[in-house]
Amino acid sequence: MTDTEGAQDEFAVAAGDLDQRHIGLPFGMSRGSTTIFGTLAGVRLQPEQVVVWIDGVPGADATLRLSPDDTLYFSRSTWTGRVQALLAEIARGSHLPS
């Protein structure tokens, strides 16, 4: 994924490196021919397995059992970041037509 300036908008995190900072962030990952997108609701780290819960998904589909080496991709662009950028733009007055 790239942003409007052409820079990479995502960063990779190994499942075994997930922590509380990733909770609530949208992510994507591929498993074979399946691509999964969701919002990280919770993580349980174990030596041989990482269990990830996806927010808003009911039942057994809400969990992914991953290897600690599996990679999840998170967007650098968050709603908080977008709102902060918009507020900064408004404060500068740069959103107004010339």
Biopython code that builds the backbone (N, CA, C, O; Angstrom):
import numpy as np
from Bio.PDB.StructureBuilder import StructureBuilder

atoms = [
    (1, "MET", "N", (0.846, -1.158, 0.000)),
    (1, "MET", "CA", (0.000, 0.000, 0.000)),
    (1, "MET", "C", (0.902, 1.234, 0.000)),
    (1, "MET", "O", (1.911, 1.264, 0.704)),
    (2, "THR", "N", (0.543, 2.252, -0.785)),
    (2, "THR", "CA", (1.320, 3.482, -0.801)),
    (2, "THR", "C", (0.417, 4.662, -0.497)),
    (2, "THR", "O", (-0.786, 4.615, -0.753)),
    (3, "ASP", "N", (1.005, 5.729, 0.055)),
    (3, "ASP", "CA", (0.212, 6.920, 0.347)),
    (3, "ASP", "C", (0.223, 7.835, -0.870)),
    (3, "ASP", "O", (0.776, 7.481, -1.912)),
    (4, "THR", "N", (-0.382, 9.001, -0.742)),
    (4, "THR", "CA", (-0.531, 9.888, -1.885)),
    (4, "THR", "C", (0.802, 10.417, -2.398)),
    (4, "THR", "O", (0.890, 10.809, -3.561)),
    (5, "GLU", "N", (1.836, 10.439, -1.572)),
    (5, "GLU", "CA", (3.152, 10.887, -2.019)),
    (5, "GLU", "C", (3.980, 9.740, -2.591)),
    (5, "GLU", "O", (5.127, 9.954, -2.984)),
    (6, "GLY", "N", (3.430, 8.535, -2.647)),
    (6, "GLY", "CA", (4.133, 7.392, -3.202)),
    (6, "GLY", "C", (4.988, 6.643, -2.201)),
    (6, "GLY", "O", (5.681, 5.698, -2.578)),
    (7, "ALA", "N", (4.961, 7.039, -0.924)),
    (7, "ALA", "CA", (5.749, 6.341, 0.105)),
    (7, "ALA", "C", (4.984, 5.130, 0.606)),
    (7, "ALA", "O", (3.755, 5.087, 0.540)),
    (8, "GLN", "N", (5.713, 4.151, 1.106)),
    (8, "GLN", "CA", (5.062, 2.977, 1.683)),
    (8, "GLN", "C", (4.229, 3.390, 2.890)),
    (8, "GLN", "O", (4.697, 4.122, 3.762)),
    (9, "ASP", "N", (3.004, 2.918, 2.929)),
    (9, "ASP", "CA", (2.081, 3.291, 3.997)),
    (9, "ASP", "C", (1.916, 2.168, 5.011)),
    (9, "ASP", "O", (1.068, 2.267, 5.898)),
    (10, "GLU", "N", (2.698, 1.111, 4.903)),
    (10, "GLU", "CA", (2.515, -0.002, 5.827)),
    (10, "GLU", "C", (3.844, -0.448, 6.412)),
    (10, "GLU", "O", (4.916, -0.210, 5.856)),
    (11, "PHE", "N", (3.727, -1.104, 7.557)),
    (11, "PHE", "CA", (4.917, -1.668, 8.178)),
    (11, "PHE", "C", (4.602, -3.083, 8.617)),
    (11, "PHE", "O", (3.481, -3.388, 9.024)),
    (12, "ALA", "N", (5.607, -3.945, 8.527)),
    (12, "ALA", "CA", (5.442, -5.361, 8.838)),
    (12, "ALA", "C", (5.828, -5.627, 10.286)),
    (12, "ALA", "O", (6.775, -5.040, 10.811)),
    (13, "VAL", "N", (5.074, -6.527, 10.924)),
    (13, "VAL", "CA", (5.363, -6.952, 12.290)),
    (13, "VAL", "C", (5.208, -8.467, 12.352)),
    (13, "VAL", "O", (4.173, -9.001, 11.953)),
    (14, "ALA", "N", (6.217, -9.154, 12.842)),
    (14, "ALA", "CA", (6.093, -10.596, 13.053)),
    (14, "ALA", "C", (5.085, -10.828, 14.179)),
    (14, "ALA", "O", (5.056, -10.072, 15.149)),
    (15, "ALA", "N", (4.267, -11.859, 14.055)),
    (15, "ALA", "CA", (3.234, -12.134, 15.062)),
    (15, "ALA", "C", (3.827, -12.236, 16.464)),
    (15, "ALA", "O", (3.201, -11.798, 17.429)),
    (16, "GLY", "N", (5.012, -12.800, 16.589)),
    (16, "GLY", "CA", (5.657, -12.944, 17.890)),
    (16, "GLY", "C", (6.116, -11.631, 18.496)),
    (16, "GLY", "O", (6.460, -11.583, 19.677)),
    (17, "ASP", "N", (6.127, -10.557, 17.703)),
    (17, "ASP", "CA", (6.546, -9.237, 18.190)),
    (17, "ASP", "C", (5.370, -8.310, 18.490)),
    (17, "ASP", "O", (5.572, -7.149, 18.846)),
    (18, "LEU", "N", (4.147, -8.814, 18.348)),
    (18, "LEU", "CA", (2.982, -7.985, 18.640)),
    (18, "LEU", "C", (2.933, -7.639, 20.128)),
    (18, "LEU", "O", (3.365, -8.426, 20.970)),
    (19, "ASP", "N", (2.409, -6.470, 20.440)),
    (19, "ASP", "CA", (2.208, -6.081, 21.830)),
    (19, "ASP", "C", (1.003, -5.145, 21.918)),
    (19, "ASP", "O", (0.285, -4.963, 20.935)),
    (20, "GLN", "N", (0.783, -4.558, 23.083)),
    (20, "GLN", "CA", (-0.413, -3.762, 23.324)),
    (20, "GLN", "C", (-0.518, -2.545, 22.402)),
    (20, "GLN", "O", (-1.620, -2.033, 22.205)),
    (21, "ARG", "N", (0.579, -2.071, 21.838)),
    (21, "ARG", "CA", (0.528, -0.927, 20.928)),
    (21, "ARG", "C", (-0.206, -1.243, 19.635)),
    (21, "ARG", "O", (-0.656, -0.326, 18.946)),
    (22, "HIS", "N", (-0.336, -2.514, 19.290)),
    (22, "HIS", "CA", (-0.982, -2.910, 18.043)),
    (22, "HIS", "C", (-2.486, -3.133, 18.191)),
    (22, "HIS", "O", (-3.204, -3.200, 17.193)),
    (23, "ILE", "N", (-2.965, -3.247, 19.426)),
    (23, "ILE", "CA", (-4.395, -3.476, 19.663)),
    (23, "ILE", "C", (-5.179, -2.277, 19.129)),
    (23, "ILE", "O", (-4.828, -1.126, 19.388)),
    (24, "GLY", "N", (-6.240, -2.564, 18.384)),
    (24, "GLY", "CA", (-7.087, -1.512, 17.833)),
    (24, "GLY", "C", (-6.665, -1.025, 16.459)),
    (24, "GLY", "O", (-7.349, -0.197, 15.858)),
    (25, "LEU", "N", (-5.540, -1.531, 15.951)),
    (25, "LEU", "CA", (-5.072, -1.095, 14.631)),
    (25, "LEU", "C", (-5.558, -2.037, 13.535)),
    (25, "LEU", "O", (-5.613, -3.250, 13.739)),
    (26, "PRO", "N", (-5.910, -1.489, 12.376)),
    (26, "PRO", "CA", (-6.256, -2.345, 11.240)),
    (26, "PRO", "C", (-4.998, -3.035, 10.707)),
    (26, "PRO", "O", (-3.908, -2.464, 10.718)),
    (27, "PHE", "N", (-5.171, -4.259, 10.245)),
    (27, "PHE", "CA", (-4.039, -5.025, 9.715)),
    (27, "PHE", "C", (-4.490, -5.853, 8.530)),
    (27, "PHE", "O", (-5.684, -6.003, 8.269)),
    (28, "GLY", "N", (-3.527, -6.379, 7.831)),
    (28, "GLY", "CA", (-3.770, -7.320, 6.747)),
    (28, "GLY", "C", (-2.686, -8.368, 6.760)),
    (28, "GLY", "O", (-1.578, -8.111, 7.230)),
    (29, "MET", "N", (-2.988, -9.541, 6.253)),
    (29, "MET", "CA", (-1.994, -10.605, 6.136)),
    (29, "MET", "C", (-2.466, -11.603, 5.093)),
    (29, "MET", "O", (-3.650, -11.659, 4.764)),
    (30, "SER", "N", (-1.541, -12.383, 4.582)),
    (30, "SER", "CA", (-1.861, -13.423, 3.612)),
    (30, "SER", "C", (-1.513, -14.774, 4.196)),
    (30, "SER", "O", (-0.479, -14.950, 4.841)),
    (31, "ARG", "N", (-2.406, -15.728, 3.953)),
    (31, "ARG", "CA", (-2.169, -17.135, 4.323)),
    (31, "ARG", "C", (-2.498, -17.959, 3.095)),
    (31, "ARG", "O", (-3.664, -18.221, 2.800)),
    (32, "GLY", "N", (-1.465, -18.362, 2.387)),
    (32, "GLY", "CA", (-1.686, -19.095, 1.150)),
    (32, "GLY", "C", (-2.375, -18.199, 0.143)),
    (32, "GLY", "O", (-1.878, -17.119, -0.177)),
    (33, "SER", "N", (-3.517, -18.641, -0.360)),
    (33, "SER", "CA", (-4.257, -17.850, -1.344)),
    (33, "SER", "C", (-5.317, -16.965, -0.688)),
    (33, "SER", "O", (-6.109, -16.333, -1.387)),
    (34, "THR", "N", (-5.341, -16.915, 0.639)),
    (34, "THR", "CA", (-6.335, -16.118, 1.372)),
    (34, "THR", "C", (-5.687, -14.858, 1.932)),
    (34, "THR", "O", (-4.616, -14.911, 2.536)),
    (35, "THR", "N", (-6.348, -13.731, 1.725)),
    (35, "THR", "CA", (-5.915, -12.473, 2.318)),
    (35, "THR", "C", (-6.904, -12.111, 3.408)),
    (35, "THR", "O", (-8.116, -12.180, 3.203)),
    (36, "ILE", "N", (-6.396, -11.729, 4.555)),
    (36, "ILE", "CA", (-7.223, -11.429, 5.724)),
    (36, "ILE", "C", (-7.000, -9.966, 6.104)),
    (36, "ILE", "O", (-5.862, -9.515, 6.230)),
    (37, "PHE", "N", (-8.102, -9.230, 6.284)),
    (37, "PHE", "CA", (-8.043, -7.866, 6.781)),
    (37, "PHE", "C", (-8.905, -7.787, 8.023)),
    (37, "PHE", "O", (-9.943, -8.444, 8.097)),
    (38, "GLY", "N", (-8.497, -7.006, 8.984)),
    (38, "GLY", "CA", (-9.292, -6.851, 10.192)),
    (38, "GLY", "C", (-8.684, -5.825, 11.116)),
    (38, "GLY", "O", (-7.697, -5.168, 10.783)),
    (39, "THR", "N", (-9.283, -5.699, 12.275)),
    (39, "THR", "CA", (-8.765, -4.826, 13.318)),
    (39, "THR", "C", (-8.368, -5.709, 14.486)),
    (39, "THR", "O", (-9.160, -6.529, 14.950)),
    (40, "LEU", "N", (-7.155, -5.542, 14.956)),
    (40, "LEU", "CA", (-6.628, -6.385, 16.017)),
    (40, "LEU", "C", (-7.332, -6.090, 17.339)),
    (40, "LEU", "O", (-7.278, -4.969, 17.845)),
    (41, "ALA", "N", (-7.991, -7.105, 17.889)),
    (41, "ALA", "CA", (-8.727, -6.942, 19.142)),
    (41, "ALA", "C", (-7.957, -7.472, 20.342)),
    (41, "ALA", "O", (-8.149, -6.986, 21.456)),
    (42, "GLY", "N", (-7.097, -8.449, 20.140)),
    (42, "GLY", "CA", (-6.345, -9.031, 21.245)),
    (42, "GLY", "C", (-5.286, -9.978, 20.739)),
    (42, "GLY", "O", (-5.335, -10.432, 19.595)),
    (43, "VAL", "N", (-4.323, -10.276, 21.599)),
    (43, "VAL", "CA", (-3.209, -11.159, 21.250)),
    (43, "VAL", "C", (-2.850, -12.006, 22.463)),
    (43, "VAL", "O", (-2.796, -11.503, 23.585)),
    (44, "ARG", "N", (-2.605, -13.284, 22.236)),
    (44, "ARG", "CA", (-2.041, -14.157, 23.274)),
    (44, "ARG", "C", (-0.745, -14.726, 22.708)),
    (44, "ARG", "O", (-0.760, -15.464, 21.723)),
    (45, "LEU", "N", (0.371, -14.378, 23.334)),
    (45, "LEU", "CA", (1.684, -14.835, 22.884)),
    (45, "LEU", "C", (2.094, -16.076, 23.648)),
    (45, "LEU", "O", (2.095, -16.095, 24.879)),
    (46, "GLN", "N", (2.443, -17.119, 22.897)),
    (46, "GLN", "CA", (2.959, -18.354, 23.466)),
    (46, "GLN", "C", (4.230, -18.695, 22.687)),
    (46, "GLN", "O", (4.408, -18.212, 21.569)),
    (47, "PRO", "N", (5.115, -19.516, 23.253)),
    (47, "PRO", "CA", (6.379, -19.809, 22.563)),
    (47, "PRO", "C", (6.209, -20.365, 21.148)),
    (47, "PRO", "O", (6.967, -19.991, 20.253)),
    (48, "GLU", "N", (5.245, -21.238, 20.929)),
    (48, "GLU", "CA", (5.094, -21.887, 19.628)),
    (48, "GLU", "C", (3.921, -21.369, 18.808)),
    (48, "GLU", "O", (3.769, -21.734, 17.642)),
    (49, "GLN", "N", (3.087, -20.514, 19.412)),
    (49, "GLN", "CA", (1.875, -20.074, 18.725)),
    (49, "GLN", "C", (1.457, -18.690, 19.230)),
    (49, "GLN", "O", (1.613, -18.365, 20.407)),
    (50, "VAL", "N", (0.926, -17.890, 18.312)),
    (50, "VAL", "CA", (0.364, -16.588, 18.662)),
    (50, "VAL", "C", (-1.105, -16.625, 18.262)),
    (50, "VAL", "O", (-1.436, -16.919, 17.113)),
    (51, "VAL", "N", (-1.984, -16.327, 19.214)),
    (51, "VAL", "CA", (-3.413, -16.281, 18.915)),
    (51, "VAL", "C", (-3.807, -14.817, 18.799)),
    (51, "VAL", "O", (-3.559, -14.021, 19.705)),
    (52, "VAL", "N", (-4.424, -14.469, 17.670)),
    (52, "VAL", "CA", (-4.856, -13.109, 17.390)),
    (52, "VAL", "C", (-6.378, -13.106, 17.288)),
    (52, "VAL", "O", (-6.962, -13.946, 16.603)),
    (53, "TRP", "N", (-7.015, -12.159, 17.972)),
    (53, "TRP", "CA", (-8.464, -11.986, 17.878)),
    (53, "TRP", "C", (-8.755, -10.804, 16.969)),
    (53, "TRP", "O", (-8.110, -9.760, 17.062)),
    (54, "ILE", "N", (-9.742, -10.981, 16.082)),
    (54, "ILE", "CA", (-10.138, -9.925, 15.152)),
    (54, "ILE", "C", (-11.415, -9.282, 15.677)),
    (54, "ILE", "O", (-12.400, -9.970, 15.946)),
    (55, "ASP", "N", (-11.395, -7.971, 15.820)),
    (55, "ASP", "CA", (-12.521, -7.214, 16.335)),
    (55, "ASP", "C", (-13.726, -7.314, 15.398)),
    (55, "ASP", "O", (-13.590, -7.203, 14.179)),
    (56, "GLY", "N", (-14.900, -7.524, 15.983)),
    (56, "GLY", "CA", (-16.146, -7.513, 15.223)),
    (56, "GLY", "C", (-16.458, -8.772, 14.449)),
    (56, "GLY", "O", (-17.437, -8.801, 13.704)),
    (57, "VAL", "N", (-15.659, -9.814, 14.599)),
    (57, "VAL", "CA", (-15.891, -11.077, 13.896)),
    (57, "VAL", "C", (-16.419, -12.085, 14.900)),
    (57, "VAL", "O", (-15.768, -12.344, 15.911)),
    (58, "PRO", "N", (-17.599, -12.662, 14.640)),
    (58, "PRO", "CA", (-18.185, -13.595, 15.608)),
    (58, "PRO", "C", (-17.606, -15.011, 15.512)),
    (58, "PRO", "O", (-17.085, -15.427, 14.477)),
    (59, "GLY", "N", (-17.717, -15.720, 16.615)),
    (59, "GLY", "CA", (-17.412, -17.148, 16.653)),
    (59, "GLY", "C", (-15.964, -17.506, 16.395)),
    (59, "GLY", "O", (-15.049, -16.728, 16.660)),
    (60, "ALA", "N", (-15.784, -18.705, 15.870)),
    (60, "ALA", "CA", (-14.448, -19.264, 15.654)),
    (60, "ALA", "C", (-13.644, -18.475, 14.626)),
    (60, "ALA", "O", (-12.414, -18.501, 14.656)),
    (61, "ASP", "N", (-14.328, -17.769, 13.710)),
    (61, "ASP", "CA", (-13.619, -16.985, 12.703)),
    (61, "ASP", "C", (-12.902, -15.775, 13.315)),
    (61, "ASP", "O", (-12.096, -15.128, 12.646)),
    (62, "ALA", "N", (-13.194, -15.473, 14.577)),
    (62, "ALA", "CA", (-12.601, -14.300, 15.234)),
    (62, "ALA", "C", (-11.150, -14.519, 15.635)),
    (62, "ALA", "O", (-10.458, -13.559, 15.973)),
    (63, "THR", "N", (-10.678, -15.750, 15.605)),
    (63, "THR", "CA", (-9.304, -16.010, 16.038)),
    (63, "THR", "C", (-8.453, -16.552, 14.897)),
    (63, "THR", "O", (-8.919, -17.311, 14.047)),
    (64, "LEU", "N", (-7.207, -16.141, 14.908)),
    (64, "LEU", "CA", (-6.203, -16.685, 13.999)),
    (64, "LEU", "C", (-5.106, -17.293, 14.855)),
    (64, "LEU", "O", (-4.616, -16.652, 15.785)),
    (65, "ARG", "N", (-4.724, -18.502, 14.554)),
    (65, "ARG", "CA", (-3.621, -19.158, 15.249)),
    (65, "ARG", "C", (-2.423, -19.081, 14.315)),
    (65, "ARG", "O", (-2.399, -19.706, 13.255)),
    (66, "LEU", "N", (-1.434, -18.304, 14.729)),
    (66, "LEU", "CA", (-0.298, -17.993, 13.870)),
    (66, "LEU", "C", (1.002, -18.515, 14.452)),
    (66, "LEU", "O", (1.112, -18.765, 15.652)),
    (67, "SER", "N", (1.965, -18.672, 13.590)),
    (67, "SER", "CA", (3.335, -18.929, 14.014)),
    (67, "SER", "C", (3.923, -17.589, 14.451)),
    (67, "SER", "O", (3.535, -16.553, 13.912)),
    (68, "PRO", "N", (4.845, -17.579, 15.409)),
    (68, "PRO", "CA", (5.483, -16.318, 15.791)),
    (68, "PRO", "C", (6.196, -15.633, 14.623)),
    (68, "PRO", "O", (6.452, -14.430, 14.677)),
    (69, "ASP", "N", (6.516, -16.385, 13.570)),
    (69, "ASP", "CA", (7.201, -15.826, 12.400)),
    (69, "ASP", "C", (6.253, -15.290, 11.335)),
    (69, "ASP", "O", (6.702, -14.616, 10.407)),
    (70, "ASP", "N", (4.945, -15.571, 11.441)),
    (70, "ASP", "CA", (3.985, -15.042, 10.470)),
    (70, "ASP", "C", (4.000, -13.517, 10.519)),
    (70, "ASP", "O", (4.209, -12.923, 11.577)),
    (71, "THR", "N", (3.778, -12.896, 9.377)),
    (71, "THR", "CA", (3.866, -11.435, 9.281)),
    (71, "THR", "C", (2.492, -10.808, 9.102)),
    (71, "THR", "O", (1.692, -11.243, 8.273)),
    (72, "LEU", "N", (2.238, -9.775, 9.900)),
    (72, "LEU", "CA", (1.041, -8.955, 9.752)),
    (72, "LEU", "C", (1.500, -7.580, 9.277)),
    (72, "LEU", "O", (2.582, -7.120, 9.640)),
    (73, "TYR", "N", (0.678, -6.934, 8.470)),
    (73, "TYR", "CA", (1.009, -5.611, 7.938)),
    (73, "TYR", "C", (0.024, -4.594, 8.492)),
    (73, "TYR", "O", (-1.191, -4.775, 8.401)),
    (74, "PHE", "N", (0.557, -3.530, 9.064)),
    (74, "PHE", "CA", (-0.246, -2.465, 9.640)),
    (74, "PHE", "C", (-0.038, -1.197, 8.829)),
    (74, "PHE", "O", (1.058, -0.941, 8.331)),
    (75, "SER", "N", (-1.096, -0.404, 8.701)),
    (75, "SER", "CA", (-1.003, 0.865, 7.987)),
    (75, "SER", "C", (-0.434, 1.935, 8.903)),
    (75, "SER", "O", (-0.780, 2.003, 10.083)),
    (76, "ARG", "N", (0.436, 2.768, 8.358)),
    (76, "ARG", "CA", (0.945, 3.920, 9.119)),
    (76, "ARG", "C", (-0.134, 4.987, 9.233)),
    (76, "ARG", "O", (-0.094, 5.828, 10.131)),
    (77, "SER", "N", (-1.086, 4.947, 8.331)),
    (77, "SER", "CA", (-2.159, 5.938, 8.313)),
    (77, "SER", "C", (-3.288, 5.471, 9.228)),
    (77, "SER", "O", (-3.969, 4.489, 8.930)),
    (78, "THR", "N", (-3.484, 6.174, 10.338)),
    (78, "THR", "CA", (-4.549, 5.832, 11.278)),
    (78, "THR", "C", (-5.574, 6.962, 11.301)),
    (78, "THR", "O", (-5.288, 8.072, 10.854)),
    (79, "TRP", "N", (-6.749, 6.683, 11.814)),
    (79, "TRP", "CA", (-7.777, 7.727, 11.929)),
    (79, "TRP", "C", (-7.279, 8.857, 12.803)),
    (79, "TRP", "O", (-7.518, 10.025, 12.495)),
    (80, "THR", "N", (-6.589, 8.536, 13.888)),
    (80, "THR", "CA", (-6.053, 9.567, 14.774)),
    (80, "THR", "C", (-5.061, 10.446, 14.021)),
    (80, "THR", "O", (-5.105, 11.672, 14.125)),
    (81, "GLY", "N", (-4.171, 9.818, 13.267)),
    (81, "GLY", "CA", (-3.196, 10.571, 12.491)),
    (81, "GLY", "C", (-3.846, 11.456, 11.446)),
    (81, "GLY", "O", (-3.406, 12.585, 11.231)),
    (82, "ARG", "N", (-4.887, 10.959, 10.794)),
    (82, "ARG", "CA", (-5.587, 11.756, 9.784)),
    (82, "ARG", "C", (-6.272, 12.957, 10.407)),
    (82, "ARG", "O", (-6.221, 14.055, 9.853)),
    (83, "VAL", "N", (-6.915, 12.763, 11.556)),
    (83, "VAL", "CA", (-7.589, 13.871, 12.242)),
    (83, "VAL", "C", (-6.566, 14.900, 12.706)),
    (83, "VAL", "O", (-6.790, 16.102, 12.564)),
    (84, "GLN", "N", (-5.440, 14.439, 13.261)),
    (84, "GLN", "CA", (-4.407, 15.369, 13.710)),
    (84, "GLN", "C", (-3.850, 16.174, 12.536)),
    (84, "GLN", "O", (-3.617, 17.375, 12.669)),
    (85, "ALA", "N", (-3.635, 15.534, 11.401)),
    (85, "ALA", "CA", (-3.124, 16.236, 10.218)),
    (85, "ALA", "C", (-4.145, 17.258, 9.725)),
    (85, "ALA", "O", (-3.774, 18.370, 9.348)),
    (86, "LEU", "N", (-5.415, 16.896, 9.724)),
    (86, "LEU", "CA", (-6.462, 17.821, 9.292)),
    (86, "LEU", "C", (-6.551, 19.015, 10.236)),
    (86, "LEU", "O", (-6.683, 20.151, 9.781)),
    (87, "LEU", "N", (-6.481, 18.774, 11.538)),
    (87, "LEU", "CA", (-6.529, 19.880, 12.498)),
    (87, "LEU", "C", (-5.331, 20.807, 12.339)),
    (87, "LEU", "O", (-5.472, 22.026, 12.447)),
    (88, "ALA", "N", (-4.157, 20.244, 12.084)),
    (88, "ALA", "CA", (-2.964, 21.065, 11.866)),
    (88, "ALA", "C", (-3.124, 21.897, 10.599)),
    (88, "ALA", "O", (-2.727, 23.061, 10.563)),
    (89, "GLU", "N", (-3.706, 21.301, 9.562)),
    (89, "GLU", "CA", (-3.942, 22.009, 8.311)),
    (89, "GLU", "C", (-4.940, 23.154, 8.518)),
    (89, "GLU", "O", (-4.748, 24.247, 7.984)),
    (90, "ILE", "N", (-5.987, 22.910, 9.279)),
    (90, "ILE", "CA", (-6.979, 23.942, 9.574)),
    (90, "ILE", "C", (-6.334, 25.076, 10.363)),
    (90, "ILE", "O", (-6.588, 26.250, 10.091)),
    (91, "ALA", "N", (-5.507, 24.727, 11.332)),
    (91, "ALA", "CA", (-4.840, 25.746, 12.167)),
    (91, "ALA", "C", (-3.925, 26.626, 11.298)),
    (91, "ALA", "O", (-3.795, 27.822, 11.561)),
    (92, "ARG", "N", (-3.304, 26.060, 10.290)),
    (92, "ARG", "CA", (-2.443, 26.830, 9.394)),
    (92, "ARG", "C", (-3.262, 27.613, 8.384)),
    (92, "ARG", "O", (-2.761, 28.552, 7.765)),
    (93, "GLY", "N", (-4.514, 27.233, 8.217)),
    (93, "GLY", "CA", (-5.360, 27.892, 7.234)),
    (93, "GLY", "C", (-5.086, 27.422, 5.819)),
    (93, "GLY", "O", (-5.575, 28.027, 4.865)),
    (94, "SER", "N", (-4.320, 26.362, 5.663)),
    (94, "SER", "CA", (-3.954, 25.891, 4.321)),
    (94, "SER", "C", (-5.070, 25.122, 3.639)),
    (94, "SER", "O", (-4.940, 24.746, 2.475)),
    (95, "HIS", "N", (-6.158, 24.885, 4.342)),
    (95, "HIS", "CA", (-7.287, 24.190, 3.721)),
    (95, "HIS", "C", (-8.200, 25.149, 2.973)),
    (95, "HIS", "O", (-9.103, 24.716, 2.256)),
    (96, "LEU", "N", (-7.972, 26.455, 3.136)),
    (96, "LEU", "CA", (-8.814, 27.468, 2.506)),
    (96, "LEU", "C", (-8.344, 27.733, 1.079)),
    (96, "LEU", "O", (-7.142, 27.736, 0.816)),
    (97, "PRO", "N", (-9.279, 27.954, 0.157)),
    (97, "PRO", "CA", (-8.860, 28.268, -1.223)),
    (97, "PRO", "C", (-8.155, 29.635, -1.267)),
    (97, "PRO", "O", (-8.461, 30.530, -0.480)),
    (98, "SER", "N", (-7.235, 29.768, -2.178)),
    (98, "SER", "CA", (-6.462, 31.013, -2.311)),
    (98, "SER", "C", (-7.264, 32.113, -2.956)),
    (98, "SER", "O", (-6.758, 33.220, -3.139)),
]
sb = StructureBuilder()
sb.init_structure("model")
sb.init_model(0)
sb.init_chain("A")
sb.init_seg("    ")
for serial, (resi, resn, name, xyz) in enumerate(atoms, 1):
    if name == "N":
        sb.init_residue(resn, " ", resi, " ")
    sb.init_atom(name, np.array(xyz, "f"), 0.0, 1.0, " ", f" {name:<3s}", serial, name[0])
structure = sb.get_structure()
